[in-house]
Amino acid sequence: MILTRQHVPVLGVDATPMTVPELTTALNRFVAEGSTRTVVGHNLHSVTLFHSDPEFRALYENSDIVLLDGAPVLWLWGRTGEADAPVMDYRLGSTDWIPALGGVEGLERIAVIGAGAEANAKAVARLSGIVPHAKVAGLPGEGWNEELEGGAVEWLTQLRPQLVLLGLGMPLQELVLQRRLAALPPAVYCAVGGAIEQIAGIQKLAPRWLGRLGLEWAWRLLLHPRRVAYRVFGEPWVLLGLLIRRRLTSRR
């Protein structure tokens, strides 16, 4: 299949709209090829970082797949009329497609990096059930620093996984990939944010009907008000300022 980037109106970013079966097909090809690939996702937080952080933007511009994650990004793309299925079928957060990894042919080695030791171990166990024919290994990411990062590179080099789920939170996980990708062994590297804790069952997932209404942010705000409040109430204004500045600069 051909991976085609499509423009998201208003936000000034490109994405690779896919459904779960389409992503599974792409991962089948990536694993069979055995080359280095990156999979990331766009929500309003990533769009803000895209327009404010050159390193972050570089990773997204060079990634093989940029999924539609946040509902506002999805809805704006939906206005283009490019969807061949219901628009919400293209909203792929990490917990939407990770349960489908059992359908990826030839997937025998998976690495899970991130979260605390308990969550990481539980996520490894869950993935072992999802992909029973694969060896799944985990490395906690709590207290991430330069020493741990160097150790992770060595660990991956020895393990040589085919698929890596990197859940260090945004933008740390993306910046780690941007600066370390050239030194890492060939694999499909997926930035998955808080999905490790969610797959582990430690962080509660919002009801799927709430997500399809675009109200998952309300669920997260209720559970983690201090962590989420700025992203919900403050960051959209930052993004608006960045987009206005971008528009004025392009006119000049």
Secondary structure, 3 states (H helix, E strand, C coil): CCCCCEEECCCCEEECCCCHHHHHHHHHHHHHHCCCEEEEEECHHHHHHHHHCHHHHHHHHHCCEEEECCHHHHHHHHCCCCCCCCHHHHECCHHHHHHHHHHCCCCCEEEEEECCHHHHHHHHHHHHHHCCCCEEEEECCCCCCHHHHHHHHHHHHHHCCCEEEEECCCCHHHHHHHHHHHHCCCCEEEECCCHHHHHHCCCCCCCHHHHHCCCHHHHHHHHCHHHHHHHHHHHHHHHHHHHHHHHHHHHC
